[in-house]
Amino acid sequence: MPGKFRVALSGDFRKADGSPTYPDFDLAPLMAAPDVETEFLEPANPIRGDQLEDFDALILLAHRFGPESVPSSGRLGVVARFGVGYDTVDVEACTKAGIALVITPDGVRRPVAVSIVTLMLALTGKLMIKDRLTREGAAGFAKRSDHMGIGLVGRTFGSLGVGNIGAEVFRLLKPFEMRLIAHDPYIDKAVASELGIELVGLEELFRRADVLSVSIPLAPETRHFVNAERLALMKPTAFLINTARGPIVDQKALTAALQERRIAGAGLDVLEQEPPDPGDPILQLDNVILAPHALCWTDQCFAGNGAADVKAVLDFQHGRVPRGVVNRDVLQSPAWTRRLAGMAAQFGG
């Protein structure tokens, strides 16, 4: 086994002038770690396998990692994604090659949960409308009474999914004195009880929620999960929030529901097409708040993601299974167990 533990960083972590894309990602702990070498890859999307032949781990930003990204050397053991979304990574290709795909749930949990609460407050408080009225001067002030906000005490907040982020949202909502409901067939009922969540059926979730947040991952079976039929179940006074992935919501169906005022509004940090076509009708609506898949992007979020990725690759270096492995089956594969044992033998557990 080579003398140094080598970590690659995808080329999009640096700008064209060589400066860091995200300075809040502190690489100092990785640079200072014993027996570790780091190197930025040349930009390539998707990443090529020949770029990774001599590396043990990859920290991956937005570039794609597909079957063509797997190096033939068999040395690569970890792909650590900067964030929790991994639709840019071919999970099957990683598992087949004995590579653990790692995400950073601790880094995004609070920032994304705060984003959901931010959109809820902006929608129910009519923030965007009131901003516009203020800029109109006296004429706008004269229309204030036509845009009354909606109080939250006793209203129903519903979540489609209660994972890492969804659970954090419910923790943040405690002081708002809202009714809390969710649909998640996989949640531990004891956890739901601890968070004060009433678990309900899918149709009931859409019917009852005054604010409905999408907190499920994108997969083939969740594409367009929020469709025209389910949107039709919502109250005309209800708001939909999506900070997960755009294709989970049928955007054409949502646009029609918003245009026809069949729901009150939406807050979207994600869209089906990113960036959207300039002619996309959703961009013209006054009852939707949009963000460019970046509402949770804060200094703390990016510092947290970076710290989690650094810890993941250093855990692997020392023969420990990193937190946040997506493809858990890989942990039983001969290739992975052989690599992990080799790391422990060389660098210590």
C-alpha positions as a Markdown table, in Angstrom:
| # | Residue | x | y | z |
|---|---|---|---|---|
| 1 | Met | 0.0 | 0.0 | 0.0 |
| 2 | Pro | 1.3 | 3.5 | -0.8 |
| 3 | Gly | 2.9 | 5.5 | 2.0 |
| 4 | Lys | 0.4 | 8.4 | 1.9 |
| 5 | Phe | -3.3 | 8.5 | 2.1 |
| 6 | Arg | -4.3 | 10.6 | -1.0 |
| 7 | Val | -7.5 | 12.7 | -1.2 |
| 8 | Ala | -8.8 | 14.2 | -4.4 |
| 9 | Leu | -11.1 | 17.2 | -4.5 |
| 10 | Ser | -13.3 | 17.7 | -7.6 |
| 11 | Gly | -12.1 | 20.6 | -9.8 |
| 12 | Asp | -15.2 | 22.7 | -9.1 |
| 13 | Phe | -13.9 | 23.4 | -5.6 |
| 14 | Arg | -11.6 | 26.0 | -7.3 |
| 15 | Lys | -12.4 | 28.9 | -9.5 |
| 16 | Ala | -10.6 | 29.5 | -12.8 |
| 17 | Asp | -8.1 | 31.7 | -11.0 |
| 18 | Gly | -7.3 | 29.0 | -8.5 |
| 19 | Ser | -9.1 | 30.6 | -5.6 |
| 20 | Pro | -11.5 | 28.5 | -3.5 |
| 21 | Thr | -15.1 | 28.4 | -4.7 |
| 22 | Tyr | -16.3 | 28.3 | -1.1 |
| 23 | Pro | -13.8 | 29.8 | 1.3 |
| 24 | Asp | -15.9 | 28.6 | 4.3 |
| 25 | Phe | -14.8 | 25.0 | 3.5 |
| 26 | Asp | -11.9 | 24.8 | 5.8 |
| 27 | Leu | -9.3 | 22.4 | 4.4 |
| 28 | Ala | -6.8 | 23.1 | 7.1 |
| 29 | Pro | -7.6 | 20.0 | 9.2 |
| 30 | Leu | -7.2 | 17.8 | 6.1 |
| 31 | Met | -3.9 | 19.5 | 5.1 |
| 32 | Ala | -2.5 | 19.2 | 8.6 |
| 33 | Ala | -3.5 | 15.5 | 9.1 |
| 34 | Pro | -0.5 | 13.1 | 9.3 |
| 35 | Asp | 0.3 | 11.0 | 6.2 |
| 36 | Val | -2.3 | 12.8 | 4.0 |
| 37 | Glu | -1.8 | 14.3 | 0.6 |
| 38 | Thr | -4.5 | 16.4 | -1.2 |
| 39 | Glu | -4.9 | 17.4 | -4.8 |
| 40 | Phe | -7.5 | 19.3 | -6.8 |
| 41 | Leu | -8.5 | 17.5 | -9.9 |
| 42 | Glu | -8.7 | 19.3 | -13.3 |
| 43 | Pro | -12.3 | 20.2 | -14.0 |
| 44 | Ala | -14.1 | 17.4 | -15.7 |
| 45 | Asn | -17.8 | 16.6 | -15.7 |
| 46 | Pro | -18.3 | 13.8 | -15.3 |
| 47 | Ile | -15.0 | 13.0 | -13.5 |
| 48 | Arg | -12.9 | 10.5 | -15.4 |
| 49 | Gly | -11.6 | 7.3 | -13.9 |
| 50 | Asp | -8.0 | 8.0 | -15.0 |
| 51 | Gln | -8.0 | 11.1 | -12.8 |
| 52 | Leu | -8.6 | 9.0 | -9.7 |
| 53 | Glu | -6.2 | 6.1 | -10.2 |
| 54 | Asp | -3.8 | 7.1 | -7.4 |
| 55 | Phe | -6.4 | 8.3 | -4.8 |
| 56 | Asp | -7.9 | 6.7 | -1.8 |
| 57 | Ala | -10.8 | 9.2 | -1.4 |
| 58 | Leu | -12.7 | 11.8 | -3.3 |
| 59 | Ile | -14.5 | 14.9 | -1.9 |
| 60 | Leu | -17.1 | 15.7 | -4.6 |
| 61 | Leu | -18.9 | 19.0 | -5.1 |
| 62 | Ala | -21.2 | 19.2 | -8.1 |
| 63 | His | -19.4 | 17.3 | -10.8 |
| 64 | Arg | -21.0 | 14.0 | -11.8 |
| 65 | Phe | -19.5 | 10.6 | -10.8 |
| 66 | Gly | -20.7 | 7.8 | -13.1 |
| 67 | Pro | -19.4 | 4.4 | -14.1 |
| 68 | Glu | -16.7 | 6.1 | -16.2 |
| 69 | Ser | -15.5 | 7.8 | -13.1 |
| 70 | Val | -14.5 | 4.5 | -11.3 |
| 71 | Pro | -10.7 | 4.1 | -11.5 |
| 72 | Ser | -9.3 | 0.8 | -12.7 |
| 73 | Ser | -6.7 | 0.6 | -9.9 |
| 74 | Gly | -9.2 | -0.4 | -7.3 |
| 75 | Arg | -7.7 | 2.0 | -4.8 |
| 76 | Leu | -10.5 | 4.5 | -4.4 |
| 77 | Gly | -12.6 | 3.6 | -1.3 |
| 78 | Val | -14.8 | 6.7 | -0.5 |
| 79 | Val | -16.7 | 9.3 | -2.5 |
| 80 | Ala | -17.7 | 12.0 | 0.0 |
| 81 | Arg | -20.4 | 14.3 | -1.4 |
| 82 | Phe | -20.5 | 17.9 | -0.3 |
| 83 | Gly | -24.2 | 17.9 | 0.8 |
| 84 | Val | -26.9 | 15.4 | 1.1 |
| 85 | Gly | -28.2 | 15.1 | -2.5 |
| 86 | Tyr | -26.5 | 12.4 | -4.5 |
| 87 | Asp | -28.5 | 12.3 | -7.7 |
| 88 | Thr | -25.2 | 13.3 | -9.5 |
| 89 | Val | -23.6 | 10.0 | -8.3 |
| 90 | Asp | -24.2 | 6.6 | -9.8 |
| 91 | Val | -24.7 | 4.6 | -6.6 |
| 92 | Glu | -24.8 | 1.3 | -8.3 |
| 93 | Ala | -21.4 | 1.9 | -9.9 |
| 94 | Cys | -20.0 | 2.8 | -6.5 |
| 95 | Thr | -21.4 | -0.3 | -4.8 |
| 96 | Lys | -20.2 | -2.6 | -7.6 |
| 97 | Ala | -16.7 | -1.1 | -7.2 |
| 98 | Gly | -16.7 | -1.4 | -3.4 |
| 99 | Ile | -16.7 | 2.4 | -3.0 |
| 100 | Ala | -18.7 | 3.9 | -0.1 |
| 101 | Leu | -20.8 | 6.9 | -1.1 |
| 102 | Val | -21.0 | 9.3 | 1.9 |
| 103 | Ile | -23.2 | 12.4 | 2.4 |
| 104 | Thr | -23.2 | 15.1 | 5.1 |
| 105 | Pro | -26.5 | 15.0 | 7.0 |
| 106 | Asp | -25.1 | 16.9 | 10.0 |
| 107 | Gly | -23.9 | 19.8 | 7.8 |
| 108 | Val | -27.3 | 20.5 | 6.1 |
| 109 | Arg | -29.8 | 19.5 | 8.8 |
| 110 | Arg | -30.2 | 22.9 | 10.5 |
| 111 | Pro | -29.6 | 25.2 | 7.4 |
| 112 | Val | -32.2 | 23.4 | 5.3 |
| 113 | Ala | -34.7 | 23.3 | 8.2 |
| 114 | Val | -34.2 | 27.0 | 8.7 |
| 115 | Ser | -34.8 | 27.5 | 4.9 |
| 116 | Ile | -38.2 | 25.7 | 5.2 |
| 117 | Val | -39.2 | 27.8 | 8.2 |
| 118 | Thr | -38.0 | 30.9 | 6.3 |
| 119 | Leu | -40.3 | 30.1 | 3.3 |
| 120 | Met | -43.2 | 29.4 | 5.6 |
| 121 | Leu | -42.9 | 32.7 | 7.4 |
| 122 | Ala | -42.4 | 34.6 | 4.1 |
| 123 | Leu | -45.5 | 33.0 | 2.5 |
| 124 | Thr | -47.8 | 33.3 | 5.4 |
| 125 | Gly | -46.6 | 36.8 | 6.2 |
| 126 | Lys | -47.0 | 37.9 | 2.6 |
| 127 | Leu | -43.5 | 39.2 | 2.7 |
| 128 | Met | -42.8 | 39.6 | -1.0 |
| 129 | Ile | -46.1 | 41.3 | -1.6 |
| 130 | Lys | -45.5 | 43.8 | 1.2 |
| 131 | Asp | -42.0 | 44.5 | 0.0 |
| 132 | Arg | -43.5 | 45.4 | -3.4 |
| 133 | Leu | -46.2 | 47.6 | -1.8 |
| 134 | Thr | -43.7 | 49.5 | 0.2 |
| 135 | Arg | -41.7 | 50.3 | -3.0 |
| 136 | Glu | -44.9 | 51.7 | -4.5 |
| 137 | Gly | -45.0 | 54.5 | -1.9 |
| 138 | Ala | -48.3 | 56.0 | -0.9 |
| 139 | Ala | -50.3 | 53.9 | -3.5 |
| 140 | Gly | -48.8 | 50.7 | -2.1 |
| 141 | Phe | -49.4 | 51.7 | 1.6 |
| 142 | Ala | -53.1 | 52.3 | 0.7 |
| 143 | Lys | -53.4 | 48.6 | -0.3 |
| 144 | Arg | -52.0 | 47.1 | 2.9 |
| 145 | Ser | -55.4 | 46.0 | 4.2 |
| 146 | Asp | -55.9 | 43.8 | 1.0 |
| 147 | His | -52.9 | 41.6 | 1.9 |
| 148 | Met | -53.5 | 40.4 | 5.4 |
| 149 | Gly | -51.0 | 37.7 | 6.6 |
| 150 | Ile | -52.0 | 34.4 | 8.1 |
| 151 | Gly | -51.3 | 33.6 | 11.8 |
| 152 | Leu | -49.7 | 30.3 | 12.6 |
| 153 | Val | -51.0 | 29.4 | 16.1 |
| 154 | Gly | -53.3 | 26.3 | 15.7 |
| 155 | Arg | -52.6 | 26.0 | 11.9 |
| 156 | Thr | -51.4 | 22.6 | 10.6 |
| 157 | Phe | -47.9 | 22.1 | 9.3 |
| 158 | Gly | -47.5 | 18.9 | 7.4 |
| 159 | Ser | -44.3 | 17.2 | 6.2 |
| 160 | Leu | -44.0 | 14.6 | 3.4 |
| 161 | Gly | -41.2 | 12.6 | 4.9 |
| 162 | Val | -39.6 | 13.0 | 8.4 |
| 163 | Gly | -35.9 | 12.2 | 7.9 |
| 164 | Asn | -32.9 | 14.1 | 9.1 |
| 165 | Ile | -34.1 | 17.5 | 7.9 |
| 166 | Gly | -37.8 | 17.0 | 8.4 |
| 167 | Ala | -37.3 | 16.1 | 12.1 |
| 168 | Glu | -35.2 | 19.2 | 12.6 |
| 169 | Val | -38.0 | 21.3 | 11.1 |
| 170 | Phe | -40.5 | 19.9 | 13.6 |
| 171 | Arg | -38.0 | 20.8 | 16.4 |
| 172 | Leu | -37.8 | 24.4 | 15.2 |
| 173 | Leu | -41.6 | 24.7 | 15.0 |
| 174 | Lys | -42.3 | 23.9 | 18.6 |
| 175 | Pro | -42.6 | 27.6 | 19.7 |
| 176 | Phe | -45.1 | 28.4 | 16.9 |
| 177 | Glu | -47.8 | 26.3 | 18.5 |
| 178 | Met | -48.9 | 24.7 | 15.3 |
| 179 | Arg | -50.5 | 21.3 | 14.8 |
| 180 | Leu | -47.8 | 18.9 | 13.4 |
| 181 | Ile | -48.7 | 16.1 | 11.0 |
| 182 | Ala | -46.6 | 13.9 | 8.7 |
| 183 | His | -46.7 | 11.0 | 6.3 |
| 184 | Asp | -43.6 | 8.7 | 6.5 |
| 185 | Pro | -44.1 | 4.9 | 6.4 |
| 186 | Tyr | -40.5 | 4.4 | 7.6 |
| 187 | Ile | -40.4 | 6.7 | 10.7 |
| 188 | Asp | -40.0 | 5.2 | 14.1 |
| 189 | Lys | -43.2 | 5.9 | 15.9 |
| 190 | Ala | -41.4 | 6.6 | 19.1 |
| 191 | Val | -39.5 | 9.4 | 17.3 |
| 192 | Ala | -42.8 | 10.8 | 15.9 |
| 193 | Ser | -44.2 | 10.8 | 19.4 |
| 194 | Glu | -41.2 | 12.5 | 20.9 |
| 195 | Leu | -41.4 | 15.2 | 18.2 |
| 196 | Gly | -45.2 | 15.7 | 18.8 |
| 197 | Ile | -46.1 | 14.5 | 15.3 |
| 198 | Glu | -49.4 | 13.0 | 14.3 |
| 199 | Leu | -48.7 | 10.4 | 11.6 |
| 200 | Val | -51.4 | 10.4 | 8.9 |
| 201 | Gly | -52.1 | 8.8 | 5.6 |
| 202 | Leu | -50.9 | 10.4 | 2.4 |
| 203 | Glu | -54.3 | 11.8 | 1.3 |
| 204 | Glu | -55.0 | 13.1 | 4.7 |
| 205 | Leu | -51.6 | 14.9 | 4.8 |
| 206 | Phe | -52.5 | 16.8 | 1.6 |
| 207 | Arg | -56.1 | 17.5 | 2.7 |
| 208 | Arg | -55.3 | 18.8 | 6.2 |
| 209 | Ala | -52.0 | 20.8 | 5.9 |
| 210 | Asp | -52.1 | 24.5 | 5.9 |
| 211 | Val | -48.4 | 24.4 | 5.1 |
| 212 | Leu | -47.0 | 21.3 | 3.4 |
| 213 | Ser | -43.3 | 20.7 | 3.1 |
| 214 | Val | -41.6 | 18.2 | 0.8 |
| 215 | Ser | -38.8 | 16.3 | 2.6 |
| 216 | Ile | -38.2 | 13.1 | 0.7 |
| 217 | Pro | -35.3 | 12.2 | -1.6 |
| 218 | Leu | -35.5 | 12.1 | -5.3 |
| 219 | Ala | -35.7 | 8.5 | -6.7 |
| 220 | Pro | -37.4 | 6.9 | -9.7 |
| 221 | Glu | -40.4 | 6.2 | -7.5 |
| 222 | Thr | -40.7 | 9.7 | -6.1 |
| 223 | Arg | -40.4 | 11.6 | -9.4 |
| 224 | His | -43.6 | 13.7 | -9.7 |
| 225 | Phe | -44.8 | 12.2 | -6.4 |
| 226 | Val | -46.5 | 15.5 | -5.8 |
| 227 | Asn | -48.7 | 15.5 | -8.9 |
| 228 | Ala | -51.9 | 17.1 | -10.1 |
| 229 | Glu | -54.1 | 14.6 | -8.3 |
| 230 | Arg | -52.5 | 15.2 | -4.9 |
| 231 | Leu | -52.3 | 19.0 | -5.4 |
| 232 | Ala | -56.1 | 18.9 | -6.0 |
| 233 | Leu | -56.5 | 17.6 | -2.4 |
| 234 | Met | -55.0 | 20.7 | -0.9 |
| 235 | Lys | -56.9 | 23.5 | 0.6 |
| 236 | Pro | -57.2 | 26.7 | -1.5 |
| 237 | Thr | -55.6 | 28.5 | 1.4 |
| 238 | Ala | -52.7 | 26.1 | 1.7 |
| 239 | Phe | -49.0 | 26.6 | 0.8 |
| 240 | Leu | -46.6 | 24.1 | -0.7 |
| 241 | Ile | -42.8 | 24.2 | 0.1 |
| 242 | Asn | -40.2 | 22.2 | -1.7 |
| 243 | Thr | -36.5 | 22.4 | -0.7 |
| 244 | Ala | -35.7 | 18.8 | -1.6 |
| 245 | Arg | -35.4 | 18.2 | -5.3 |
| 246 | Gly | -37.4 | 19.8 | -8.1 |
| 247 | Pro | -38.6 | 16.7 | -10.0 |
| 248 | Ile | -40.4 | 15.4 | -6.9 |
| 249 | Val | -43.1 | 17.9 | -7.8 |
| 250 | Asp | -44.8 | 18.0 | -11.2 |
| 251 | Gln | -44.0 | 21.6 | -11.9 |
| 252 | Lys | -46.5 | 21.9 | -14.7 |
| 253 | Ala | -49.3 | 20.7 | -12.4 |
| 254 | Leu | -48.1 | 23.1 | -9.6 |
| 255 | Thr | -47.9 | 26.0 | -12.0 |
| 256 | Ala | -51.5 | 25.4 | -13.1 |
| 257 | Ala | -52.7 | 25.1 | -9.5 |
| 258 | Leu | -51.0 | 28.4 | -8.7 |
| 259 | Gln | -52.2 | 30.2 | -11.8 |
| 260 | Glu | -55.8 | 29.1 | -11.0 |
| 261 | Arg | -55.4 | 30.0 | -7.3 |
| 262 | Arg | -56.4 | 26.4 | -6.3 |
| 263 | Ile | -53.7 | 26.7 | -3.7 |
| 264 | Ala | -52.6 | 29.9 | -2.0 |
| 265 | Gly | -48.9 | 29.8 | -2.9 |
| 266 | Ala | -45.6 | 28.0 | -3.0 |
| 267 | Gly | -42.1 | 28.4 | -1.8 |
| 268 | Leu | -39.5 | 26.6 | -4.0 |
| 269 | Asp | -35.8 | 26.4 | -3.5 |
| 270 | Val | -35.7 | 23.7 | -6.3 |
| 271 | Leu | -37.2 | 23.5 | -9.8 |
| 272 | Glu | -37.5 | 20.7 | -12.3 |
| 273 | Gln | -35.1 | 22.4 | -14.6 |
| 274 | Glu | -32.2 | 24.3 | -13.0 |
| 275 | Pro | -31.6 | 27.0 | -14.1 |
| 276 | Pro | -35.2 | 27.4 | -15.5 |
| 277 | Asp | -36.0 | 28.5 | -19.0 |
| 278 | Pro | -36.4 | 32.3 | -19.0 |
| 279 | Gly | -39.9 | 31.8 | -20.4 |
| 280 | Asp | -41.0 | 29.3 | -17.7 |
| 281 | Pro | -44.5 | 30.6 | -16.6 |
| 282 | Ile | -43.7 | 29.9 | -12.9 |
| 283 | Leu | -41.3 | 32.8 | -13.0 |
| 284 | Gln | -44.2 | 35.2 | -13.7 |
| 285 | Leu | -46.4 | 34.2 | -10.8 |
| 286 | Asp | -46.9 | 36.5 | -7.8 |
| 287 | Asn | -47.9 | 33.8 | -5.4 |
| 288 | Val | -44.7 | 31.8 | -5.5 |
| 289 | Ile | -41.3 | 32.6 | -3.8 |
| 290 | Leu | -38.3 | 31.2 | -5.7 |
| 291 | Ala | -34.7 | 30.6 | -4.7 |
| 292 | Pro | -31.9 | 29.2 | -6.9 |
| 293 | His | -31.3 | 25.9 | -5.0 |
| 294 | Ala | -29.3 | 27.9 | -2.6 |
| 295 | Leu | -31.5 | 29.1 | 0.2 |
| 296 | Cys | -29.6 | 27.1 | 2.8 |
| 297 | Trp | -26.2 | 28.3 | 1.5 |
| 298 | Thr | -24.7 | 30.0 | 4.5 |
| 299 | Asp | -21.2 | 30.2 | 5.9 |
| 300 | Gln | -22.2 | 27.7 | 8.6 |
| 301 | Cys | -23.8 | 25.3 | 6.1 |
| 302 | Phe | -20.7 | 25.1 | 4.0 |
| 303 | Ala | -18.4 | 24.9 | 6.9 |
| 304 | Gly | -20.4 | 22.1 | 8.3 |
| 305 | Asn | -20.5 | 20.2 | 5.0 |
| 306 | Gly | -16.8 | 20.5 | 4.6 |
| 307 | Ala | -16.0 | 19.4 | 8.2 |
| 308 | Ala | -18.3 | 16.4 | 7.7 |
| 309 | Asp | -16.5 | 15.4 | 4.5 |
| 310 | Val | -13.1 | 15.8 | 6.1 |
| 311 | Lys | -14.1 | 13.7 | 9.0 |
| 312 | Ala | -15.5 | 11.0 | 6.7 |
| 313 | Val | -12.3 | 10.6 | 4.7 |
| 314 | Leu | -10.1 | 10.7 | 7.8 |
| 315 | Asp | -12.3 | 8.1 | 9.4 |
| 316 | Phe | -11.7 | 5.9 | 6.4 |
| 317 | Gln | -8.0 | 6.5 | 6.5 |
| 318 | His | -7.9 | 5.2 | 10.1 |
| 319 | Gly | -10.0 | 2.1 | 9.3 |
| 320 | Arg | -13.3 | 3.4 | 10.7 |
| 321 | Val | -16.7 | 3.3 | 8.8 |
| 322 | Pro | -17.6 | 7.0 | 8.0 |
| 323 | Arg | -21.0 | 8.4 | 9.1 |
| 324 | Gly | -23.5 | 9.0 | 6.4 |
| 325 | Val | -22.8 | 6.0 | 4.1 |
| 326 | Val | -25.6 | 5.9 | 1.5 |
| 327 | Asn | -25.0 | 2.4 | 0.0 |
| 328 | Arg | -24.8 | 0.4 | 3.2 |
| 329 | Asp | -24.6 | -2.9 | 1.3 |
| 330 | Val | -21.1 | -1.9 | 0.2 |
| 331 | Leu | -19.9 | -2.3 | 3.8 |
| 332 | Gln | -20.2 | -6.1 | 3.5 |
| 333 | Ser | -18.4 | -6.3 | 0.1 |
| 334 | Pro | -14.9 | -8.0 | 0.0 |
| 335 | Ala | -13.4 | -4.9 | -1.8 |
| 336 | Trp | -14.5 | -2.5 | 0.9 |
| 337 | Thr | -13.6 | -4.7 | 3.9 |
| 338 | Arg | -10.2 | -5.4 | 2.4 |
| 339 | Arg | -9.6 | -1.6 | 1.9 |
| 340 | Leu | -10.8 | -0.7 | 5.4 |
| 341 | Ala | -8.6 | -3.4 | 7.0 |
| 342 | Gly | -5.7 | -2.2 | 5.0 |
| 343 | Met | -6.2 | 1.4 | 6.2 |
| 344 | Ala | -6.4 | 0.3 | 9.8 |
| 345 | Ala | -3.2 | -1.7 | 9.5 |
| 346 | Gln | -1.3 | 1.1 | 7.9 |
| 347 | Phe | -2.6 | 4.2 | 9.6 |
| 348 | Gly | -4.1 | 2.9 | 12.9 |
| 349 | Gly | -7.7 | 2.5 | 14.1 |
